[in-house]
Amino acid sequence: MGQWQKLRKGEKGILGITAFIVLTLMARNFWNIETEKTKDKGIPYYTTASASLSQEAMSIYQRNDCSECHSLWAVRNILRADVPAPKLDGIGSIRTGGEAWFYRYFSASNPQTILPSRLKKRWRMPSYSEMSEHDRHILAKYMASLKVKDWYLEETRKAEYEKLTGKIYHADTSSNN
């Protein structure tokens, strides 16, 4: 007597329904894969920084606990996941002032005068005006090097705008300082 014959009528029904569901889901997934029109475009973020600039900037980034509020390359302090600070991935593509803008921002005694934030005071961007000029230049150069591919630029602008303002993004309301 085979295993199938040892099953009760109800067990056969459950097994049949389960097999049907699994086969249906497999067929649907196969169909989606075969008919998918858009290809994965890959990771939209990249940097134009040299390895030595990246290494020096990341050292400054870590010393100043920037990951307490920001994420970079999808790395964020999971204990601080509730802090609504913008991601830094692609930030160099949305600041038209480039390295000079970032240097001015990091040198300001109150960065909110340059880029207002709705965040509570304890989560707002601190001033790095006391940081050495060299370190501010390195950090500014690195932040300016963090780019996003053109096809993802609007999504990056949207994410930063909504984090900073708490408002819904519309392409015409974006500030591209």
BATIMAR-94668 format. One record per residue (C-alpha): chain; x, z, y; residue in one letter. Coordinates in steps of 0.05 Angstrom, whole numbers. Each point is the difference from the previous one (the first is absolute). Layout:
<rs>
+-------+--------+--------+--------+-----+
| chain |      x |      z |      y | res |
+-------+--------+--------+--------+-----+
|     A |      X |      Z |      Y |   A |
...
+-------+--------+--------+--------+-----+
</rs>
This chain:
<rs>
+-------+--------+--------+--------+-----+
| chain |      x |      z |      y | res |
+-------+--------+--------+--------+-----+
|     A |      0 |      0 |      0 |   M |
|     A |     30 |    -21 |     67 |   G |
|     A |      6 |     43 |     63 |   Q |
|     A |    -57 |    -38 |     34 |   W |
|     A |    -48 |     17 |    -56 |   Q |
|     A |     16 |     74 |      5 |   K |
|     A |    -24 |      3 |     73 |   L |
|     A |    -70 |     22 |     14 |   R |
|     A |    -48 |    -45 |     36 |   K |
|     A |      8 |     37 |     68 |   G |
|     A |     76 |     -1 |     -6 |   E |
|     A |     -2 |    -75 |    -13 |   K |
|     A |    -43 |     -9 |     62 |   G |
|     A |     47 |     41 |     44 |   I |
|     A |     61 |    -37 |    -27 |   L |
|     A |    -35 |    -67 |     11 |   G |
|     A |    -19 |     18 |     72 |   I |
|     A |     71 |     25 |     15 |   T |
|     A |     31 |    -63 |    -29 |   A |
|     A |    -49 |    -42 |     42 |   F |
|     A |     18 |     37 |     64 |   I |
|     A |     75 |     -5 |    -13 |   V |
|     A |     -4 |    -75 |    -16 |   L |
|     A |    -43 |    -12 |     61 |   T |
|     A |     49 |     36 |     46 |   L |
|     A |     59 |    -38 |    -31 |   M |
|     A |    -36 |    -66 |     10 |   A |
|     A |    -16 |     17 |     72 |   R |
|     A |     72 |     19 |     14 |   N |
|     A |     25 |    -63 |    -33 |   F |
|     A |    -50 |    -41 |     41 |   W |
|     A |     23 |     34 |     65 |   N |
|     A |     73 |    -13 |    -16 |   I |
|     A |    -13 |    -73 |    -17 |   E |
|     A |    -44 |    -15 |     60 |   T |
|     A |     37 |     41 |     52 |   E |
|     A |     14 |    -47 |     58 |   K |
|     A |     47 |     44 |     42 |   T |
|     A |     69 |     17 |    -25 |   K |
|     A |     34 |     66 |     14 |   D |
|     A |     41 |    -11 |     63 |   K |
|     A |     46 |     58 |    -15 |   G |
|     A |     20 |     59 |     43 |   I |
|     A |    -13 |    -16 |     73 |   P |
|     A |     52 |     48 |     29 |   Y |
|     A |     74 |    -13 |      8 |   Y |
|     A |     59 |     19 |     44 |   T |
|     A |     51 |    -43 |     35 |   T |
|     A |     49 |     59 |      4 |   A |
|     A |     68 |     -1 |    -34 |   S |
|     A |     13 |     48 |    -57 |   A |
|     A |     44 |     43 |     45 |   S |
|     A |    -52 |      4 |     55 |   L |
|     A |    -54 |     17 |    -51 |   S |
|     A |     42 |     55 |    -30 |   Q |
|     A |     18 |     31 |     67 |   E |
|     A |    -72 |     -5 |     26 |   A |
|     A |    -28 |     31 |    -64 |   M |
|     A |     48 |     58 |      8 |   S |
|     A |    -27 |     12 |     70 |   I |
|     A |    -71 |     -9 |    -25 |   Y |
|     A |     10 |     52 |    -54 |   Q |
|     A |     37 |     50 |     45 |   R |
|     A |    -58 |     -2 |     49 |   N |
|     A |    -53 |      7 |    -54 |   D |
|     A |    -36 |    -63 |     21 |   C |
|     A |    -32 |     -5 |    -69 |   S |
|     A |    -39 |     63 |     16 |   E |
|     A |    -48 |    -43 |     40 |   C |
|     A |     18 |    -73 |    -12 |   H |
|     A |      7 |    -43 |    -62 |   S |
|     A |     54 |    -52 |     -8 |   L |
|     A |      5 |    -47 |    -59 |   W |
|     A |    -61 |     37 |    -28 |   A |
|     A |     39 |     65 |     -2 |   V |
|     A |    -36 |     59 |     32 |   R |
|     A |     -1 |     75 |     -7 |   N |
|     A |    -60 |     10 |    -46 |   I |
|     A |     -9 |     70 |     26 |   L |
|     A |    -13 |    -29 |     69 |   R |
|     A |    -45 |    -58 |    -22 |   A |
|     A |    -54 |     24 |     49 |   D |
|     A |     42 |    -15 |     61 |   V |
|     A |    -27 |    -64 |     31 |   P |
|     A |     66 |    -26 |     28 |   A |
|     A |     10 |    -75 |     -5 |   P |
|     A |     40 |    -32 |    -56 |   K |
|     A |     67 |    -26 |     24 |   L |
|     A |      0 |    -60 |    -47 |   D |
|     A |     -2 |    -62 |     44 |   G |
|     A |      2 |     40 |     65 |   I |
|     A |     54 |    -46 |     29 |   G |
|     A |    -48 |    -59 |     -4 |   S |
|     A |    -54 |     34 |     42 |   I |
|     A |     45 |     26 |     56 |   R |
|     A |     16 |    -60 |     44 |   T |
|     A |     53 |     38 |     39 |   G |
|     A |     45 |      3 |    -62 |   G |
|     A |     59 |     47 |     -2 |   E |
|     A |     -4 |     14 |     75 |   A |
|     A |    -73 |     24 |     -7 |   W |
|     A |     18 |     47 |    -58 |   F |
|     A |     61 |     27 |     37 |   Y |
|     A |    -43 |     15 |     62 |   R |
|     A |    -53 |     32 |    -46 |   Y |
|     A |     51 |     45 |    -36 |   F |
|     A |     33 |     18 |     67 |   S |
|     A |    -64 |     20 |     35 |   A |
|     A |    -10 |     74 |     13 |   S |
|     A |    -73 |    -12 |    -16 |   N |
|     A |    -10 |    -60 |    -47 |   P |
|     A |    -76 |      3 |     11 |   Q |
|     A |     11 |    -27 |     70 |   T |
|     A |     25 |    -64 |    -34 |   I |
|     A |    -47 |     -2 |    -60 |   L |
|     A |    -60 |     46 |      6 |   P |
|     A |    -24 |     35 |    -63 |   S |
|     A |    -65 |     33 |    -20 |   R |
|     A |     37 |     46 |    -49 |   L |
|     A |     -2 |     75 |     10 |   K |
|     A |     59 |     25 |     40 |   K |
|     A |     38 |     27 |    -60 |   R |
|     A |     -2 |    -69 |    -33 |   W |
|     A |     18 |    -42 |     60 |   R |
|     A |     66 |    -37 |      2 |   M |
|     A |     54 |     48 |     24 |   P |
|     A |     51 |    -18 |     53 |   S |
|     A |     68 |    -21 |    -26 |   Y |
|     A |     30 |      0 |     70 |   S |
|     A |     48 |     56 |    -23 |   E |
|     A |     24 |    -43 |    -58 |   M |
|     A |     67 |    -33 |     12 |   S |
|     A |     -3 |    -68 |     35 |   E |
|     A |     35 |    -31 |    -60 |   H |
|     A |    -53 |     26 |    -49 |   D |
|     A |    -57 |    -22 |     46 |   R |
|     A |     31 |    -70 |      2 |   H |
|     A |      8 |     -3 |    -76 |   I |
|     A |    -72 |     24 |    -11 |   L |
|     A |    -26 |    -49 |     52 |   A |
|     A |     38 |    -58 |    -30 |   K |
|     A |    -25 |     17 |    -70 |   Y |
|     A |    -73 |      9 |     21 |   M |
|     A |      4 |    -68 |     35 |   A |
|     A |     26 |    -30 |    -65 |   S |
|     A |    -62 |     23 |    -40 |   L |
|     A |    -40 |    -64 |     -5 |   K |
|     A |    -63 |    -25 |    -32 |   V |
|     A |    -14 |    -70 |    -24 |   K |
|     A |    -45 |    -41 |     45 |   D |
|     A |    -57 |     -2 |    -50 |   W |
|     A |     -5 |     77 |      2 |   Y |
|     A |     14 |     12 |     74 |   L |
|     A |    -72 |      9 |     22 |   E |
|     A |    -12 |     51 |    -57 |   E |
|     A |     61 |     39 |     24 |   T |
|     A |    -25 |      0 |     72 |   R |
|     A |    -69 |     22 |    -23 |   K |
|     A |     28 |     59 |    -40 |   A |
|     A |     44 |     25 |     57 |   E |
|     A |    -55 |     -8 |     53 |   Y |
|     A |    -51 |     38 |    -41 |   E |
|     A |     49 |     57 |    -17 |   K |
|     A |     20 |      9 |     73 |   L |
|     A |    -68 |     -7 |     33 |   T |
|     A |    -51 |     17 |    -54 |   G |
|     A |    -39 |    -62 |     22 |   K |
|     A |    -18 |    -62 |    -39 |   I |
|     A |     49 |    -56 |     11 |   Y |
|     A |    -18 |    -67 |     30 |   H |
|     A |     54 |    -52 |      9 |   A |
|     A |    -13 |     -4 |     75 |   D |
|     A |      5 |     76 |     10 |   T |
|     A |     69 |      8 |    -31 |   S |
|     A |     55 |     25 |     45 |   S |
|     A |     66 |    -34 |    -18 |   N |
|     A |     46 |     42 |     43 |   N |
+-------+--------+--------+--------+-----+
</rs>
